[in-house]
Amino acid sequence: MKFTKITFLLLLITILTGCEKNSLLGTWKVKPGQSTSGFLADMCNEVVFIKDSSRCGSILEEVSYDVQGNLVIVSSKLGDKLGTKVAYEITDNNTMTIDILGEKVTYSRYSY
C-alpha cells in the first residue's frame, strides 16, 4: 500500500510539473496601428494556433509546441521530419511578439 501511494505521488508530481499551459493557442492579429514592412507579417496578418496545427493566412500546417516559460517554440512538421521552428514570446495574456527577419511584430489576441 505504501509503495502505491508513493508511486501515485511521484506520477502526479511529474505530470503537474511537466504540463505548462500553452498560452499561444487561439487567434492572433497584428496589433492595430503597427506598421510592418515584412512580407511575412503582411501575409500572416492573422495567425490561428490550435491543438496540433496552425494557420497563417490560407496556409494550414501541422505543428508541435514546446512551452518554455513565456516562450512558445512552434515547430512545423513536414512529413516525418520537423520543418522550421519559430519562437513566439508571450508578453502578457493578450499580446505576443515574434521577430520576422529582424523586425519585431506584435500580435494581439483576437476574439470574435
Secondary structure, 3 states (H helix, E strand, C coil): CHHHHHHHHHHHHHHHHHCCCCCCCEEEEECCCCCCCCHHHHHCCEEEEECCEEEECCEEEEEEEEEECCEEEEEEEECCEEEEEEEEEEEECCEEEEEECCEEEEEEEECC
